[in-house]
C-alpha cells in the first residue's frame, strides 16, 4: 500500500517518476487564465488567516459544503467568522474523498505551508493556527505566494470598462512577475436585459470617450478600449458563452437590433443571436489585428438556482454543465474568420466532456501551418479540471491532434493558493506518457525527446505561443 500523496503521488511507473522529477517539476508557471484580483497583487494583500484565503470566493468549496449539509451562512454569509467557515470546511473535507478538492486541499497544505497532516475536525485547530501564523509573514502575501510557486506570468480577467490601474501600476513599478489583463467583453454582448445593457453602454461610452448611438459607435468604443488594453500588455481575449453564435446577418439587421435594445425594448431570441453573432465576429477581427489569442469558454448553464442566486449572487456555485449543440456553429464561426484570413490564435474550452473529440477534430480543420498549434484544445475546465477530466482531454488531443504543441494548464482560480493545480496536471501528464513507455507504446529510446515534450507542455509552449516577452 502506497503512502498518501508521497513524492510519487499519481506517478505509477519509473518512467513517469523520471519525467516528472527531472523535467516537469522544475518548470516555472505561466497562468494565462485566472480570476485573481489585480488590486490584491498591486496592494500585496496580506491574509489574516487560513479560513480567509481558502474560503473567500471559492465556489468549489461552497458547493461541496452545501452538499454536506452546511448552512449558507457558513459559505457566503456575512454573520460568520473565517474560523467558523474554516471549521465547517474541515468537517466537510473527509466527505470529499475522490473529489479533486480532497487532493487540491492537501497539495496546498503541503506545498504552501509544509503541512503533511490530513485535515479533518480533529486536526483542524492545529492546522489553522500553524498556517495562519505563516500567512502573517511577508513570504505569504499575495506576491510572496506567487514567487513561492515560481510564477512568471498571470493573466487576469477584465471587462472593457475596467481601469486597469493596478496592472499599469505593477508595470510601472517593474514587478518581476508579469500581471497582464485579459479582454473579457461578455457584458457588451449581454443584450437579454435592456436596462442593464443600456447602463453598461453608458459606462463604456464614458470610459472610451465615444458617444454611442449606433452599432458602429459601439465598435469604435470597444476598439478604443481594446487599444488601451494592448498598451497595458494584454495578449489574450476571453469569452464566456453558452454556445457559438454564427447566424447570418446584414449591417441593417444589426443597426436595427442595437437601436431596439438601446431604446429599452426586449429582443427576440433570433435578434439576440444575430447581434451576438456580429459582435463576436467583429471582436475576433480586432484580436487578429493585434496578434492576440482568443479564448472561448463555452457550455455552462449559469445561476440555475434562482432563490439562492438572489441571495448569494453570481459565481457562488450554482452553475452546471450544459448540453448545447455547437459543432456546426463553431465551425461556421471559425470558417467565417478564416475565409477572410482573420482567424486569430484560438483556444477552445468545452465544459461538457462529450465534446472532447469534437474539439480535438475541429481544431485540425483550421490549423494552417502559420503557427504551431494555432488552434488549441484548452485544458480541462471547471468541472473537468480533475484527474479523469484531464486524462480524457489529454487522450483526445493526443489521439486526434498533437499533444506536443499543447499550451498546457492554467488555474482558472480566484485563489493565490491554487498554483498546485499545475503540479496536479503535470503529474497526470507524466503518468500517462510514462505508462505508454512502460507498455511499449512509446519508445524508451526517445525518453530525452519525451522529457522535452513534457517541459514544453508545462511551460515552453505557452511562453512561445502567447509572446508575453515579445
C-alpha positions in Angstrom: 0.0 0.0 0.0 1.4 3.4 -1.0 1.6 6.3 1.3 -1.0 9.0 0.7 0.3 11.8 -1.5 4.0 10.8 -1.3 6.7 12.2 -3.6 5.5 9.9 -6.4 1.8 10.8 -6.0 -0.1 9.9 -9.2 3.2 8.6 -10.8 2.6 4.9 -11.3 5.8 3.9 -13.1 9.6 4.6 -13.0 9.3 6.4 -16.3 6.5 8.7 -15.0 8.6 9.5 -12.0 11.6 10.3 -14.1 9.6 12.6 -16.4 8.0 14.4 -13.5 11.0 14.8 -11.2 13.6 15.6 -13.9 11.5 17.6 -16.2 8.1 18.8 -15.1 8.7 19.8 -11.5 11.4 22.4 -12.3 9.4 24.3 -14.9 8.0 27.8 -13.9 4.3 28.6 -14.2 2.5 30.7 -16.8 -1.1 31.1 -15.5 -2.6 32.5 -18.7 -6.2 32.4 -17.4 -7.2 33.2 -13.9 -9.6 35.3 -11.9 -7.2 36.8 -9.4 -8.0 40.4 -8.3 -5.2 42.6 -9.7 -5.8 45.1 -6.8 -4.7 42.3 -4.4 -1.5 41.9 -6.3 -0.8 45.6 -6.6 -1.5 46.1 -2.9 0.3 42.9 -2.0 -2.6 41.7 0.2 -1.8 40.1 3.5 -4.2 37.4 4.6 -5.4 37.3 8.2 -5.9 33.5 8.4 -6.3 30.2 6.6 -10.1 30.5 6.5 -10.0 33.8 4.7 -7.6 32.8 2.0 -9.3 29.5 1.4 -13.0 30.2 1.6 -13.3 33.8 0.4 -14.8 33.5 -3.1 -14.2 29.8 -3.5 -17.4 28.4 -5.0 -15.9 24.9 -5.4 -15.7 24.6 -1.6 -19.1 26.3 -1.0 -20.7 23.8 -3.4 -19.3 20.8 -1.5 -20.2 22.3 1.9 -23.8 22.9 0.9 -24.0 19.3 -0.4 -22.7 18.1 3.0 -25.5 19.9 4.8 -23.6 23.1 5.7 -25.9 26.2 6.0 -25.4 29.1 3.5 -24.2 31.5 6.2 -21.0 29.4 6.6 -20.4 29.7 2.9 -21.3 33.2 1.7 -22.7 34.6 4.8 -21.5 37.9 6.5 -22.5 36.9 10.0 -20.0 34.1 10.5 -16.2 34.4 11.1 -13.5 33.0 8.9 -12.7 30.5 11.6 -16.3 29.3 11.7 -16.3 28.8 8.0 -12.9 27.0 8.1 -14.2 24.6 10.7 -17.2 23.8 8.5 -14.8 23.2 5.6 -12.7 20.9 7.8 -15.9 18.9 8.7 -16.7 18.6 5.0 -13.3 17.7 3.6 -13.4 14.0 4.7 -16.6 13.6 2.7 -14.9 14.9 -0.5 -12.8 11.8 -1.0 -12.5 11.1 -4.7 -13.4 14.7 -5.4 -10.4 16.8 -6.7 -11.0 19.1 -3.7 -9.5 16.5 -1.4 -6.3 16.4 -3.4 -6.1 20.1 -4.0 -6.6 20.9 -0.4 -3.8 18.6 0.8 -1.5 19.7 -2.0 -2.0 23.3 -1.0 -1.3 22.5 2.7 1.9 20.6 1.7 3.3 22.9 -1.0 2.4 26.2 0.6 2.7 25.5 4.3 4.8 22.3 4.6 1.9 20.7 6.5 1.6 16.9 5.9 -1.3 16.2 8.3 -4.7 15.1 7.0 -7.2 17.8 7.5 -10.3 16.7 9.5 -12.1 18.1 12.5 -9.5 16.6 14.9 -6.6 18.3 13.2 -8.4 21.5 12.1 -7.3 23.7 15.1 -3.6 23.0 14.9 -3.6 23.3 11.1 -5.5 26.6 11.2 -3.0 28.0 13.8 0.2 26.9 12.0 -1.0 28.1 8.6 -2.4 31.4 9.9 0.9 32.2 11.7 2.8 31.7 8.4 0.2 33.8 6.4 1.0 36.7 8.6 4.6 36.8 7.4 5.8 38.6 4.3 6.5 35.4 2.4 2.8 34.6 2.4 1.5 37.8 1.0 -0.2 37.7 -2.4 3.1 38.5 -4.2 5.0 36.2 -1.8 2.9 33.2 -2.7 3.3 33.9 -6.4 7.0 34.0 -6.0 6.9 30.9 -3.9 5.3 28.9 -6.7 7.7 30.2 -9.3 5.0 32.1 -11.3 6.3 34.1 -14.2 3.0 35.4 -15.8 -0.6 35.7 -14.7 -3.4 36.9 -16.9 -6.4 38.2 -15.0 -9.9 38.5 -16.4 -11.1 42.1 -17.1 -14.1 44.0 -18.5 -13.5 46.6 -21.3 -14.7 49.3 -18.9 -12.1 48.4 -16.2 -9.5 51.0 -15.5 -6.5 48.6 -15.5 -4.9 50.9 -12.9 -3.4 48.1 -11.0 -1.9 46.4 -14.0 -0.4 49.7 -15.0 0.9 50.4 -11.5 2.6 47.0 -11.4 4.1 47.5 -14.8 5.4 51.0 -13.8 6.8 49.5 -10.6 8.7 46.8 -12.5 7.2 44.0 -10.5 9.1 40.9 -11.6 6.0 38.8 -12.3 4.1 39.9 -15.3 0.5 40.7 -14.4 -1.5 41.2 -17.6 -5.1 41.9 -18.3 -7.3 39.7 -20.5 -10.1 41.3 -22.6 -13.5 39.8 -21.5 -16.3 41.7 -23.3 -19.2 39.5 -22.2 -21.2 42.4 -20.9 -21.0 44.1 -24.3 -22.9 41.1 -25.7 -25.4 40.7 -22.8 -28.5 42.1 -24.6 -31.1 40.0 -22.8 -31.7 42.7 -20.2 -32.2 46.0 -22.0 -32.0 48.2 -18.9 -28.8 46.6 -17.7 -27.3 46.7 -21.2 -28.1 50.4 -21.6 -26.4 51.2 -18.3 -23.3 49.2 -19.4 -23.2 51.1 -22.8 -23.3 54.4 -20.9 -20.3 53.2 -18.8 -18.4 52.1 -22.0 -19.2 55.5 -23.6 -17.8 57.4 -20.6 -14.5 55.5 -20.3 -13.9 55.4 -24.1 -14.9 59.0 -24.8 -17.1 57.8 -27.7 -20.7 58.8 -27.9 -22.5 55.6 -28.6 -25.7 56.0 -30.7 -25.4 53.2 -33.2 -23.6 49.9 -33.7 -20.6 51.5 -35.5 -20.1 53.7 -32.4 -20.2 50.6 -30.2 -17.4 49.1 -32.2 -15.4 52.3 -32.1 -15.8 52.5 -28.3 -14.7 48.9 -27.9 -11.7 49.5 -30.3 -10.6 52.4 -28.1 -10.6 50.2 -25.1 -9.1 47.3 -27.0 -6.2 49.6 -27.8 -5.9 50.6 -24.2 -5.8 47.0 -23.1 -3.0 46.4 -25.6 -1.0 49.3 -24.1 -1.3 47.6 -20.7 0.2 44.4 -22.1 -2.9 42.4 -22.9 -2.3 39.4 -25.2 -5.5 37.5 -24.9 -9.2 37.9 -25.1 -11.7 35.5 -23.4 -15.4 34.9 -23.9 -17.8 33.1 -21.6 -20.5 31.9 -23.9 -23.2 29.3 -23.7 -22.7 28.3 -27.4 -21.1 29.7 -30.5 -23.0 32.4 -32.4 -22.8 32.3 -36.2 -26.1 33.3 -37.6 -26.2 35.2 -40.9 -26.9 38.9 -40.6 -26.8 42.2 -42.5 -25.5 45.5 -41.3 -29.0 46.8 -41.5 -30.1 44.0 -39.2 -27.5 44.8 -36.6 -28.1 48.5 -36.6 -31.8 48.0 -36.1 -31.3 45.4 -33.3 -28.8 47.7 -31.5 -31.2 50.6 -31.7 -34.0 48.5 -30.4 -32.2 47.2 -27.3 -30.8 50.7 -26.5 -34.3 52.1 -26.6 -35.2 49.7 -23.8 -37.1 47.1 -25.8 -36.6 43.4 -25.3 -35.1 41.5 -28.2 -36.4 38.2 -29.6 -34.2 35.2 -29.3 -33.4 35.4 -33.0 -32.4 39.1 -32.7 -30.2 38.5 -29.7 -28.4 35.6 -31.5 -27.9 37.8 -34.6 -26.4 40.6 -32.6 -24.1 38.2 -30.7 -23.0 36.7 -34.0 -22.0 40.1 -35.3 -20.2 41.3 -32.2 -18.4 38.0 -31.6 -17.1 38.2 -35.2 -16.1 41.9 -35.1 -14.3 41.4 -31.8 -12.4 38.4 -33.2 -11.2 40.5 -36.0 -9.8 43.1 -33.6 -7.9 40.3 -31.8 -6.5 39.1 -35.1 -5.2 42.6 -35.9 -3.2 42.7 -32.7 -1.9 39.2 -32.8 -3.8 38.3 -29.6 -5.0 34.8 -28.7 -8.8 34.5 -28.4 -10.3 32.1 -25.8 -13.8 30.7 -25.8 -15.2 29.0 -22.7 -18.5 27.6 -23.7 -21.2 25.2 -22.5 -22.1 26.4 -19.0 -25.7 27.0 -17.7 -25.3 29.7 -15.1 -27.2 30.7 -12.0 -29.6 27.7 -12.1 -30.9 28.2 -8.5 -33.0 31.4 -8.7 -33.6 31.7 -5.0 -30.0 31.2 -3.9 -28.7 33.3 -6.8 -30.8 36.2 -5.5 -29.3 35.6 -2.0 -25.7 35.0 -2.8 -25.1 36.4 -6.3 -23.2 35.2 -9.4 -20.2 32.9 -9.2 -21.2 31.3 -5.9 -21.6 27.7 -7.0 -25.0 27.4 -8.8 -23.7 26.7 -12.3 -23.6 23.4 -14.2 -22.7 21.7 -17.5 -25.0 22.4 -20.4 -25.8 20.2 -23.4 -25.7 22.8 -26.2 -25.3 21.6 -29.8 -22.2 23.5 -31.0 -20.3 21.8 -33.8 -21.9 23.5 -36.9 -21.9 27.0 -35.4 -18.4 26.6 -34.1 -17.2 25.5 -37.5 -19.2 28.3 -39.2 -17.8 31.0 -36.8 -14.2 29.9 -37.3 -14.6 29.5 -41.0 -16.1 32.9 -41.4 -13.0 34.4 -39.9 -10.6 32.1 -41.7 -12.2 32.9 -45.1 -11.0 36.5 -44.7 -7.6 35.4 -43.2 -8.7 37.0 -39.9 -8.7 34.0 -37.6 -6.5 34.7 -34.6 -4.8 32.1 -32.5 -7.6 30.4 -30.7 -8.2 28.2 -27.6 -11.5 26.3 -27.3 -12.6 25.1 -23.8 -15.6 22.7 -23.5 -17.4 22.1 -20.3 -19.3 19.0 -21.5 -17.0 16.0 -21.8 -19.0 14.7 -24.7 -17.4 17.5 -26.8 -13.8 16.3 -26.2 -13.4 14.5 -29.6 -15.5 17.2 -31.3 -13.0 19.9 -30.4 -10.0 17.7 -30.9 -11.1 17.2 -34.5 -12.4 20.7 -35.1 -9.1 22.4 -34.3 -7.4 20.4 -37.1 -9.7 22.0 -39.6 -8.2 25.4 -39.0 -4.5 24.7 -38.5 -2.9 26.5 -41.4 0.8 25.9 -40.8 1.5 29.5 -39.9 1.9 28.9 -36.2 2.5 25.6 -34.4 -0.7 24.7 -32.7 -2.5 27.8 -33.8 -5.9 26.4 -32.8 -5.8 24.8 -29.3 -7.9 22.4 -27.4 -7.9 24.1 -24.0 -7.1 22.2 -20.8 -9.9 20.6 -18.7 -12.0 23.4 -17.5 -14.1 23.9 -14.3 -16.0 20.7 -13.7 -13.4 18.9 -15.9 -10.2 20.1 -14.3 -9.9 16.9 -12.2 -8.0 13.7 -12.8 -10.5 12.0 -15.1 -11.3 15.2 -17.0 -7.6 16.0 -17.6 -6.8 12.5 -18.7 -9.8 12.5 -21.1 -8.7 15.9 -22.6 -5.1 14.7 -23.0 -6.1 11.4 -24.5 -8.5 13.1 -27.1 -5.9 15.7 -28.0 -3.2 13.0 -28.3 -5.3 10.7 -30.4 -6.7 13.3 -32.8 -4.1 16.2 -32.7 -0.7 16.9 -31.4 -0.2 16.8 -27.6 3.4 18.1 -28.2 2.0 21.5 -29.2 -0.4 21.9 -26.3 -0.1 25.1 -24.2 -0.9 23.3 -21.0 -2.5 24.1 -17.7 -4.0 27.2 -16.0 -5.7 27.7 -12.6 -8.9 29.5 -13.6 -8.9 30.4 -9.9 -9.6 33.3 -7.6 -7.1 32.0 -5.0 -3.4 32.6 -4.5 -3.1 29.1 -3.2 -4.3 27.4 -6.3 -1.0 27.0 -8.1 -0.6 23.3 -7.1 -3.2 22.6 -9.7 -0.3 23.0 -12.2 1.5 20.3 -10.3 -1.6 18.1 -10.3 -1.8 18.4 -14.1 1.9 17.8 -14.6 1.9 14.6 -12.6 -1.1 13.4 -14.6 0.6 14.2 -17.9 3.8 12.5 -16.9 1.9 9.4 -15.7 0.1 9.0 -19.0 3.3 9.3 -21.0 5.2 7.1 -18.6 2.6 4.4 -18.8 2.8 4.4 -22.6 6.6 3.9 -22.4 6.3 1.1 -19.9 3.7 -0.6 -22.0 5.9 -0.4 -25.1 3.6 2.0 -26.9 6.2 4.7 -27.0 10.0 4.0 -27.4 12.1 4.2 -24.3 15.0 5.3 -26.6 13.1 8.6 -27.1 13.0 9.5 -23.4 15.1 12.7 -24.0 12.5 13.9 -26.5 9.6 12.9 -24.2 11.3 14.9 -21.4 11.5 17.9 -23.7 7.8 17.4 -24.7 6.9 17.5 -21.0 8.8 20.7 -20.4 7.2 22.2 -23.5 3.7 21.4 -22.5 4.3 22.6 -18.9 5.9 25.9 -19.8 7.8 26.5 -23.1 4.8 26.1 -25.5 2.8 28.8 -23.6 5.9 31.1 -23.4 6.4 30.9 -27.2 2.7 30.9 -28.2 1.5 33.9 -26.3 4.5 36.1 -26.8 4.5 37.6 -23.3 8.1 38.8 -23.7 7.8 40.0 -27.3 
